[in-house]
């Protein structure tokens, strides 16, 4: 009898805790989503999808293939057709710095949207590298261990110095994407293995740039000038020229690990490189980026909800953005 | 004289010709008699004094004294003092108070008299505990939107874990809503929790929550009276927009010692009061403490399986809270009294861990503590039969501290190294206050006074300390101390007020007031002139209409997570950017006393608020304030309106109340740089359309009584992203996958399921002797085990999808219930 009563009581208590419920509230229904993030020099495009109700399974984004779409570049309008291979409405024209681009799309079920943006001008920048010995100051042991590095093996750092030259016009918006990595060829006793590893790096003490960072784990990293933060993998920094002096230097101390500590296998060859992109963005692209970052950085229920910024007018959301990009890569010291 | 001459003139003419000398004598006599009569009829004197409980000499707040012949009345103030001015002659007085037998006395009034009354509590079987509104708050009073709750009623309301709670009882009143289930926060007429002024013996308490809001800091055993004002605030209250909860501690029995000890499943408490010097000095002390930490640590010590590692030497951990209330009451003379009040309460979460190996000993320590201290010293003086003075000096502080530390000791050398982090925040107030209560005539009941408060706000300060050589890294750090955060912010606040309760006619009574407040911080001074008015139209002995208006200003804000109360919630002052909040509230209502059955009231209100605060979009409220806290805040406005009905039964074995509230609360944030919801209006988070409460107590016999509470309330709001989509980004290499973004139609677009719950309480009493009585209490919270929503979240699990041949994420909306059916027992011995 005691066991039965106890079981019932425990069962009651346990099943009282959670239950699935119906959603009670307002919902817009599926909305038209326009994604048109155009790089100068590439052909312009528009990707149209519909949004998914939050309780529906997330399959591939439902493409909207039968909308009436047109794109206007510098006053010349052209109707776009859907390309099932690229899953886009693609134009044959390319965008150039200074071009004014507009889109409009309408669908009998999802309504109509319009948007306009102007391609920004190219910016000038230069890059330089040099080496200096690694210094532990201000970097905590736990941080180094977390990144998987053996602190005893780090032998040097490589400083990457990117100077953005401030132009005559103001209110410009930039993004720097930075991706240091290593390509290591190791001998496993039978053959060689080629391993690509992201490199760790930090911004040293005194870095005062007020930018936001997003790391590969999509977590927000504070730029505290007193405690340098060690990061790993690709990062992007978004900022405006209001944050620049005449030139702005990004110094990344790339922590290059000595080879003997890597996987305990003999190293045949190792190459250390940095891929980087510098982008000049339109205000719409910049504002959208910041809004998306804020959304990605939410702390779940402990954060306030966010209304994502959009320059799409009408019954839809998304972005018509433009940017100018220069990419390069740089090889670091070779073992 | 004019009346005299008109009346007597014809008679004079008749006698004038007959006997002039005799006439002069008679006329002189008549004149003298008339003047004496006129003088006698206009003469008034004042009766003043205290009204006490006959047994404990505890003063009674809101007790009534009524002139049965003239119909004039007065009520006692917060210290049990009354003053009434009546015409000379034989006066028949009746005094009364809720739960006490009325007392009638005749006196001859020919001079100012000091007269104290002692009322007998109703204790026989047929005269059960009576609840109901005080005279000043009921049909005949000018005050509206206010309710007085006897402490015995609060103790009788069944509550979670069997812990009687003042704020949980207030949540059952019309116009007062809960936040999340079982939390003690109150939302009064659409206002936020920081818009409530909670006073204990006249001193504000800033953080009234234990255990993240599941219990309040007010121990009912220490209290005498609780009054809630929801609107039409008297002018002597200021500083908050939405409500005033005026809580008074017991003074202490001047005649006899008595008290009680109670043991429950979550906490134990005791209360003891009595005379230090009979009829001169008394004390009252109450204490309460939870003991889950004691049980947990006993289990740890007895059971090896609680060890984290083989190197563990010792461990202790747990959570507890305590409250301590102390009051001293000294009577210097019939005119002078001194009170000293003290409240102290803390919550503490702690973890201590000690481990050692051959080389070193390491001690980890976490101590997370938050709590209040309130202290007041008060001097009451009867300056004259018509003038009562109250001077006080008080201090209130709320502080929060979290400390984490690691101490490493080298067993060989004995040297130690330490690394630690401390977070501190708090608010400290020091106040001087003077209040005067003056009754110049039977028509006016006037109050005036002033206070000055020195505020010290301590925003989050983080200190990092390191000292010594750390074995693992080999690093040596000598006495390194780093501090982050803002310095203390000091502010000065003062208030001057004047209010008058005027009996204009038998039908019309008005309470008019004006409050002027000043707040100085950071070299800037804010000021506010706040008019108050409430009026009563007595249409019959049992029926009145009332209306009221109040303008309020608030200079301090609480940065808070609206979901649960966190100890890191931070009080901050107004600044150049964050302006004072203001509210206007008008209310009107009808009040009817259904004799011998119930007091009925129907009130409607409309309230607007300006400079309300919300966190901006995307802001996380973890971490409280930092240098940029102002940039995280948006300012906007709100408005709320509603209708409240209450039927309160005052007599009989069965007593309690039924209440219903219909209300709506909206917000709009459309200022540049502070836009929420695209600048469009939206429902406030705790907007609940309907609320229905039934609370009743029934005394079957002297040995058994029970209470029941049933509530129903519409679900509150939340924001849910209801549509998701993917996005193209120029830096897509940085993201592990294409970012999935959310869209919602409007803020607070989702409404949780309604809450309904039945709570029951049963009391079995037994007298062991004339003085000792024991009570066994069984409380059942959520008696029919309804799954009420605490929070809602999206639950994701991978399921195989045959159509696509792979696994897809399937989502459901899941509701978490915190408290299922919860029976609890407690045992109380009273002596």
Contacts between the chains, C-beta under 8 A, distances in Angstrom:
chain1	res1	chain2	res2	distance
A	12	B	785	6.4
A	12	B	820	6.6
A	12	B	821	6.9
A	13	B	820	5.3
A	13	B	821	7.9
A	16	B	785	5.9
A	16	B	787	5.7
A	16	B	817	5.7
A	16	B	820	3.2
A	16	B	821	7.4
A	17	B	816	6.6
A	17	B	817	5.7
A	17	B	820	7.2
A	18	B	814	5.4
A	18	B	815	6.6
A	18	B	816	5.4
A	18	B	817	7.0
A	19	B	787	5.6
A	19	B	814	7.1
A	19	B	815	5.6
A	19	B	817	7.5
A	20	B	795	7.8
A	20	B	812	4.8
A	20	B	813	6.7
A	20	B	814	5.6
A	20	B	815	7.7
A	21	B	753	6.3
A	21	B	792	7.1
A	21	B	813	5.4
A	21	B	814	7.1
A	21	B	815	4.8
A	22	B	813	7.2
A	23	B	720	7.3
A	23	B	722	7.3
A	23	B	750	6.9
A	23	B	813	5.5
A	24	B	715	7.5
A	24	B	750	6.7
A	24	B	751	5.3
A	24	B	752	7.6
A	24	B	753	7.0
A	25	B	720	6.5
A	25	B	722	7.5
A	25	B	749	4.8
A	25	B	750	3.5
A	25	B	751	5.6
A	26	B	722	8.0
A	26	B	745	4.9
A	26	B	746	6.5
A	26	B	749	4.7
A	26	B	750	7.9
A	27	B	722	4.4
A	27	B	723	7.3
A	27	B	745	6.2
A	27	B	749	7.5
A	28	B	722	7.0
A	28	B	723	6.1
A	28	B	743	7.1
A	28	B	745	4.4
A	29	B	723	7.9
A	30	B	723	6.9
A	31	B	723	5.9
A	31	B	725	7.8
A	31	B	743	6.6
A	33	B	725	4.2
A	33	B	726	7.7
A	33	B	727	8.0
A	35	B	726	7.5
A	35	B	727	6.0
A	35	B	728	4.2
A	36	B	728	7.6
A	37	B	728	4.1
A	37	B	729	6.7
A	37	B	730	5.9
A	39	B	730	7.1
A	47	B	728	6.6
A	49	B	725	6.3
A	49	B	726	7.0
A	50	B	725	7.9
A	51	B	723	3.8
A	51	B	724	6.2
A	51	B	725	4.3
A	51	B	743	6.1
A	52	B	723	6.8
A	52	B	724	5.2
A	52	B	725	7.0
A	53	B	722	6.6
A	53	B	723	6.5
A	54	B	720	7.1
A	54	B	721	6.0
A	54	B	722	5.3
A	54	B	723	6.7
A	54	B	724	5.7
A	54	B	742	7.3
A	54	B	794	6.6
A	54	B	811	6.5
A	55	B	794	7.6
A	55	B	811	5.0
A	55	B	812	6.7
A	55	B	813	6.3
A	56	B	811	7.6
A	57	B	799	8.0
A	57	B	801	6.9
A	57	B	808	4.4
A	57	B	809	6.4
A	57	B	810	5.3
A	57	B	811	7.4
A	58	B	724	7.2
A	58	B	740	7.5
A	58	B	808	6.7
A	58	B	809	5.3
A	58	B	811	8.0
A	59	B	804	6.7
A	59	B	808	6.3
A	61	B	725	6.8
A	61	B	726	5.0
A	136	B	475	7.8
A	141	B	472	6.8
A	141	B	473	4.5
A	141	B	475	7.7
A	175	B	730	6.6
A	175	B	731	6.3
A	177	B	731	5.0
A	177	B	733	6.7
A	177	B	734	6.6
A	179	B	733	6.5
A	214	B	731	8.0
A	214	B	734	5.7
A	214	B	735	7.8
A	215	B	734	7.7
A	216	B	734	6.8
A	216	B	736	6.3
A	217	B	736	7.6
A	218	B	735	6.5
A	218	B	736	6.8
A	218	B	739	8.0
A	226	B	482	7.4
A	234	B	731	8.0
A	234	B	733	5.0
A	234	B	734	4.9
A	235	B	734	6.2
A	236	B	731	3.9
A	236	B	734	4.8
A	277	B	731	7.8
A	279	B	730	5.8
A	279	B	731	8.0
A	281	B	730	7.3
A	285	B	730	7.1
A	289	B	729	7.2
A	289	B	730	7.7
A	289	B	731	7.9
A	292	B	727	6.5
A	292	B	729	6.8
A	292	B	739	6.0
A	292	B	741	6.6
A	294	B	617	7.4
A	294	B	618	4.0
A	295	B	618	7.0
A	295	B	739	7.8
A	295	B	741	6.0
A	295	B	742	7.1
A	296	B	739	6.0
A	297	B	618	7.3
A	298	B	618	6.3
A	298	B	620	7.4
A	299	B	620	4.3
A	299	B	622	6.4
A	301	B	563	6.6
A	301	B	791	7.0
A	301	B	793	7.1
A	302	B	561	6.9
A	302	B	620	5.3
A	302	B	621	6.4
A	302	B	622	5.4
A	303	B	618	6.2
A	303	B	619	6.6
A	303	B	620	4.5
A	303	B	621	7.8
A	304	B	614	7.6
A	304	B	615	4.7
A	304	B	616	6.6
A	304	B	617	5.4
A	304	B	618	6.0
A	304	B	619	5.1
A	304	B	620	7.8
A	304	B	621	7.8
A	305	B	617	6.6
A	305	B	719	4.0
A	305	B	721	7.3
A	305	B	744	6.6
A	305	B	747	6.6
A	306	B	617	4.5
A	306	B	618	4.5
A	307	B	617	6.1
A	307	B	677	7.0
A	307	B	678	6.2
A	307	B	744	7.6
A	308	B	741	5.7
A	308	B	742	7.7
A	308	B	743	6.9
A	317	B	725	7.3
A	317	B	743	6.0
A	318	B	725	7.4
A	318	B	727	7.1
A	319	B	727	6.9
A	319	B	728	7.4
A	321	B	730	7.5
A	323	B	730	5.4
A	325	B	730	7.1
